[in-house]
Amino acid sequence: QVQVVESGGGLVQAGGSLRLSCAASGRTFSTYAMGWFRQAPGNEREFVASISWSGGSTYYADSVKGRFTISRDNTKNTVYLQMNSLKSEDTAVYYCAASRSVLPTSFGGSWGQGTQVTVSS
């Protein structure tokens, strides 16, 4: 089981950037695909991005494609989400999770506490 802790959220103006970090624990971190999800008040949790264990495969939600970039550093047991050109609709609590598959539909296990991202317009 991979345990995760999200960080890096904050308050930014529309058009700004943030980089979220997900620090993971577990001796087999590098064998897991990792994903980012988000949930805004009144909305259901939605998929944002995922990355395979090797970093060779990535998936993005259409709403963030071209603006967000997911990456990982297996030497640091950390996955990142670089968010550029932020919009007010990106405001949400962002969560990180691990999966045995990179497919967005494969995520559904345990989550971290999340990190709040607020984009002002």
BALOBA-1460 file (C-alpha; in Angstrom, 3 decimals):
// residues 121
<rec num="1" residu="q" x="0.000" y="0.000" z="0.000"/>
<rec num="2" residu="v" x="1.274" y="3.432" z="-1.006"/>
<rec num="3" residu="q" x="0.581" y="6.277" z="1.405"/>
<rec num="4" residu="v" x="0.505" y="9.795" z="-0.036"/>
<rec num="5" residu="v" x="0.648" y="13.371" z="1.238"/>
<rec num="6" residu="e" x="-0.301" y="16.258" z="-1.048"/>
<rec num="7" residu="s" x="1.140" y="19.751" z="-0.794"/>
<rec num="8" residu="g" x="1.721" y="22.888" z="-2.828"/>
<rec num="9" residu="g" x="-1.775" y="24.290" z="-3.018"/>
<rec num="10" residu="g" x="-2.597" y="27.905" z="-2.421"/>
<rec num="11" residu="l" x="-4.354" y="31.010" z="-3.652"/>
<rec num="12" residu="v" x="-3.432" y="32.320" z="-7.088"/>
<rec num="13" residu="q" x="-4.898" y="34.689" z="-9.634"/>
<rec num="14" residu="a" x="-6.319" y="33.446" z="-12.897"/>
<rec num="15" residu="g" x="-3.549" y="32.907" z="-15.397"/>
<rec num="16" residu="g" x="-1.044" y="32.027" z="-12.712"/>
<rec num="17" residu="s" x="0.745" y="28.785" z="-11.972"/>
<rec num="18" residu="l" x="1.178" y="26.309" z="-9.151"/>
<rec num="19" residu="r" x="3.065" y="23.076" z="-8.764"/>
<rec num="20" residu="l" x="1.537" y="20.426" z="-6.564"/>
<rec num="21" residu="s" x="3.589" y="17.685" z="-4.980"/>
<rec num="22" residu="c" x="2.546" y="14.259" z="-3.807"/>
<rec num="23" residu="a" x="5.021" y="12.618" z="-1.490"/>
<rec num="24" residu="a" x="4.573" y="8.870" z="-1.312"/>
<rec num="25" residu="s" x="5.822" y="6.221" z="1.036"/>
<rec num="26" residu="g" x="6.259" y="2.586" z="0.226"/>
<rec num="27" residu="r" x="9.098" y="0.460" z="-1.006"/>
<rec num="28" residu="t" x="7.304" y="-0.309" z="-4.271"/>
<rec num="29" residu="f" x="6.335" y="3.263" z="-5.191"/>
<rec num="30" residu="s" x="8.138" y="3.063" z="-8.516"/>
<rec num="31" residu="t" x="5.938" y="0.145" z="-9.614"/>
<rec num="32" residu="y" x="2.702" y="2.119" z="-9.220"/>
<rec num="33" residu="a" x="0.945" y="4.420" z="-11.592"/>
<rec num="34" residu="m" x="0.014" y="7.704" z="-9.934"/>
<rec num="35" residu="g" x="-2.887" y="10.014" z="-10.507"/>
<rec num="36" residu="w" x="-4.284" y="13.389" z="-9.573"/>
<rec num="37" residu="f" x="-7.967" y="13.988" z="-8.930"/>
<rec num="38" residu="r" x="-9.882" y="17.014" z="-7.748"/>
<rec num="39" residu="q" x="-13.170" y="17.818" z="-6.103"/>
<rec num="40" residu="a" x="-14.889" y="21.175" z="-5.895"/>
<rec num="41" residu="p" x="-17.736" y="21.919" z="-3.478"/>
<rec num="42" residu="g" x="-20.963" y="20.560" z="-4.876"/>
<rec num="43" residu="n" x="-19.175" y="18.518" z="-7.532"/>
<rec num="44" residu="e" x="-18.114" y="14.912" z="-7.725"/>
<rec num="45" residu="r" x="-14.482" y="13.898" z="-7.667"/>
<rec num="46" residu="e" x="-13.033" y="14.071" z="-11.156"/>
<rec num="47" residu="f" x="-9.952" y="12.727" z="-12.841"/>
<rec num="48" residu="v" x="-7.225" y="15.229" z="-13.704"/>
<rec num="49" residu="a" x="-4.111" y="13.350" z="-14.814"/>
<rec num="50" residu="s" x="-2.226" y="10.101" z="-14.374"/>
<rec num="51" residu="i" x="1.228" y="8.764" z="-15.114"/>
<rec num="52" residu="s" x="2.581" y="5.250" z="-15.482"/>
<rec num="53" residu="w" x="5.281" y="3.752" z="-13.288"/>
<rec num="54" residu="s" x="7.939" y="4.553" z="-15.876"/>
<rec num="55" residu="g" x="6.580" y="7.965" z="-16.766"/>
<rec num="56" residu="g" x="6.197" y="6.830" z="-20.351"/>
<rec num="57" residu="s" x="2.415" y="7.003" z="-20.449"/>
<rec num="58" residu="t" x="0.197" y="9.848" z="-19.300"/>
<rec num="59" residu="y" x="-3.492" y="10.660" z="-19.381"/>
<rec num="60" residu="y" x="-5.146" y="14.029" z="-18.998"/>
<rec num="61" residu="a" x="-8.681" y="15.219" z="-18.622"/>
<rec num="62" residu="d" x="-9.747" y="17.303" z="-21.598"/>
<rec num="63" residu="s" x="-10.346" y="20.252" z="-19.301"/>
<rec num="64" residu="v" x="-6.665" y="20.468" z="-18.322"/>
<rec num="65" residu="k" x="-4.910" y="19.158" z="-21.419"/>
<rec num="66" residu="g" x="-2.269" y="21.587" z="-22.600"/>
<rec num="67" residu="r" x="-2.236" y="23.463" z="-19.304"/>
<rec num="68" residu="f" x="-1.296" y="20.821" z="-16.725"/>
<rec num="69" residu="t" x="1.674" y="18.480" z="-16.775"/>
<rec num="70" residu="i" x="2.076" y="15.428" z="-14.575"/>
<rec num="71" residu="s" x="5.534" y="14.086" z="-13.843"/>
<rec num="72" residu="r" x="7.272" y="11.874" z="-11.321"/>
<rec num="73" residu="d" x="10.646" y="11.447" z="-9.717"/>
<rec num="74" residu="n" x="10.978" y="7.893" z="-8.523"/>
<rec num="75" residu="t" x="14.232" y="8.657" z="-6.731"/>
<rec num="76" residu="k" x="12.255" y="10.994" z="-4.474"/>
<rec num="77" residu="n" x="9.036" y="8.966" z="-4.355"/>
<rec num="78" residu="t" x="7.205" y="12.056" z="-5.546"/>
<rec num="79" residu="v" x="4.704" y="12.888" z="-8.264"/>
<rec num="80" residu="y" x="4.079" y="16.449" z="-9.411"/>
<rec num="81" residu="l" x="1.322" y="18.358" z="-11.105"/>
<rec num="82" residu="q" x="2.470" y="21.529" z="-12.820"/>
<rec num="83" residu="m" x="-0.558" y="23.737" z="-13.356"/>
<rec num="84" residu="n" x="-0.271" y="26.671" z="-15.733"/>
<rec num="85" residu="s" x="-2.801" y="29.152" z="-17.065"/>
<rec num="86" residu="l" x="-5.026" y="28.478" z="-14.108"/>
<rec num="87" residu="k" x="-8.715" y="29.266" z="-14.351"/>
<rec num="88" residu="s" x="-11.305" y="29.860" z="-11.686"/>
<rec num="89" residu="e" x="-12.903" y="26.538" z="-12.590"/>
<rec num="90" residu="d" x="-9.700" y="24.802" z="-11.478"/>
<rec num="91" residu="t" x="-10.551" y="25.711" z="-7.900"/>
<rec num="92" residu="a" x="-10.843" y="22.472" z="-5.945"/>
<rec num="93" residu="v" x="-9.193" y="20.207" z="-3.439"/>
<rec num="94" residu="y" x="-6.605" y="18.162" z="-5.282"/>
<rec num="95" residu="y" x="-5.912" y="14.578" z="-4.290"/>
<rec num="96" residu="c" x="-3.226" y="12.102" z="-5.207"/>
<rec num="97" residu="a" x="-3.637" y="8.351" z="-5.450"/>
<rec num="98" residu="a" x="-1.781" y="5.235" z="-6.543"/>
<rec num="99" residu="s" x="-2.933" y="2.446" z="-8.812"/>
<rec num="100" residu="r" x="-1.584" y="-0.685" z="-10.418"/>
<rec num="101" residu="s" x="-2.755" y="0.718" z="-13.753"/>
<rec num="102" residu="v" x="-2.369" y="4.116" z="-15.382"/>
<rec num="103" residu="l" x="-5.899" y="4.002" z="-16.779"/>
<rec num="104" residu="p" x="-7.994" y="6.786" z="-15.212"/>
<rec num="105" residu="t" x="-10.796" y="4.376" z="-14.349"/>
<rec num="106" residu="s" x="-8.463" y="2.173" z="-12.315"/>
<rec num="107" residu="f" x="-8.080" y="4.642" z="-9.453"/>
<rec num="108" residu="g" x="-10.399" y="4.261" z="-6.516"/>
<rec num="109" residu="g" x="-8.445" y="3.218" z="-3.472"/>
<rec num="110" residu="s" x="-7.049" y="5.322" z="-0.684"/>
<rec num="111" residu="w" x="-6.369" y="9.042" z="-0.943"/>
<rec num="112" residu="g" x="-4.326" y="11.650" z="0.839"/>
<rec num="113" residu="q" x="-5.833" y="14.554" z="2.744"/>
<rec num="114" residu="g" x="-5.690" y="16.749" z="-0.334"/>
<rec num="115" residu="t" x="-4.390" y="20.248" z="-0.940"/>
<rec num="116" residu="q" x="-6.610" y="23.246" z="-1.631"/>
<rec num="117" residu="v" x="-6.164" y="25.186" z="-4.851"/>
<rec num="118" residu="t" x="-8.081" y="28.438" z="-5.126"/>
<rec num="119" residu="v" x="-7.967" y="30.503" z="-8.294"/>
<rec num="120" residu="s" x="-9.353" y="34.005" z="-8.075"/>
<rec num="121" residu="s" x="-10.773" y="35.796" z="-11.078"/>
